[in-house]
Amino acid sequence: MLFNIIKNRRSVFPQQYNTKPIARDTILQVLEAANWAPTHKKTEPWRFKIFQDDAKLRLGDFLASTYLKEIEKPSEFKAKKISQKFKSSHTVIAICMQRDLNERVPEWEEVAATAMAVQNMWLMCTELGIGCYWSSPSLIKYTNDFLNLEKGEACLGFLYMGYYDEPIEKGYREPVENKVKWFSK
């Protein structure tokens, strides 16, 4: 059963979402799955900031206006597309990583642990029939103040979430044998 969930996990994009709301308890269930990710030295570096309703629209508008202000030769079309992702999503979660201030583990391990937390979220969304998509736009470097990040905290992107109606594509992977070398003795 778990293998089927893993094989059926896909990016489902905001333009594919319908307007069905995601219950708060369901979002908490997804976050609880994230909370059980592996973590070296039990630093539990994942942090999540949940945006819904007007708050998610403000975040989308902030990123669209930041794009227009900070990017050389911006396009209005792209700015609207940025904003539309937030409008089309029921919930947007800012995926953040809180660096262990004592630096007991290398930073990459904190990032990896946070990514594993997101994978748990993605698998839980798959099980619950919720579409999601993790995006790490270059604009996240401008979000520190907007997201009110703590010392040592960094935003790694956004998880867009929503229910969807259309069937999603079947996945494909190259055979694992093409990616493995066996060593013995």
Residue pairs with C-beta under 8 A, 6 or more apart in sequence:
5 123
5 126
5 127
6 123
7 171
8 126
8 171
9 122
9 123
9 126
9 171
10 126
10 168
10 169
10 171
11 132
11 133
11 134
12 131
12 132
12 133
12 162
12 164
12 168
13 131
13 133
13 160
14 84
14 85
14 86
14 88
14 89
14 133
14 160
14 162
15 84
15 88
16 131
16 162
16 164
16 166
16 168
17 88
17 89
17 90
17 131
17 160
17 161
17 162
17 163
17 164
18 162
18 163
18 164
18 165
19 90
20 90
20 162
20 163
21 90
22 90
22 91
22 130
22 161
22 162
22 163
26 128
26 130
27 50
27 91
27 161
29 124
29 128
30 121
30 124
30 125
30 128
30 130
30 161
31 48
31 121
33 120
33 121
33 123
33 124
34 46
34 48
34 117
34 118
34 120
34 121
34 124
35 44
35 46
35 117
36 120
37 46
37 113
37 114
37 116
37 117
37 119
37 120
38 113
38 116
39 45
39 113
40 105
40 109
40 113
41 100
41 104
41 105
43 98
43 100
43 104
43 105
43 110
43 113
44 113
45 97
45 98
45 99
45 100
45 110
45 111
45 113
45 114
46 95
46 96
46 97
46 98
46 113
46 114
46 117
46 118
47 96
47 97
47 98
47 153
48 93
48 94
48 95
48 96
49 93
49 94
49 96
49 147
50 91
50 92
50 93
51 59
51 86
51 91
51 92
51 93
51 94
52 90
52 91
52 92
56 86
56 89
56 91
56 92
57 86
57 87
59 86
59 92
59 94
59 146
60 82
60 83
60 84
60 85
60 86
60 87
60 92
61 83
61 86
62 143
62 146
63 82
63 83
63 86
63 137
63 139
63 142
63 143
64 79
64 80
64 82
64 83
65 79
66 139
66 142
67 74
67 78
67 79
67 82
67 139
68 74
68 76
68 79
70 139
70 142
82 137
82 139
85 92
85 135
85 160
86 92
86 160
88 160
88 162
89 160
89 161
89 162
90 161
90 162
90 163
91 160
91 161
91 162
92 158
92 159
92 160
92 161
93 121
93 158
93 159
93 161
94 143
94 147
94 155
94 157
94 158
95 114
95 118
95 134
95 155
95 156
95 157
95 158
95 159
96 114
96 147
96 149
96 153
96 154
96 155
96 156
97 110
97 111
97 114
97 153
97 154
97 156
98 110
98 150
98 152
98 153
99 107
99 110
99 152
99 153
99 154
100 110
100 152
101 151
101 152
111 156
114 156
115 156
118 134
118 159
121 132
121 159
122 132
122 134
122 159
125 131
125 132
125 161
129 163
130 161
130 162
130 163
131 161
131 162
131 163
131 164
131 168
132 159
132 160
132 161
132 162
133 159
133 160
134 157
134 158
134 159
135 157
135 158
135 160
136 156
136 157
136 158
137 157
137 158
140 155
140 156
140 157
140 158
143 149
143 155
144 155
147 155
149 155
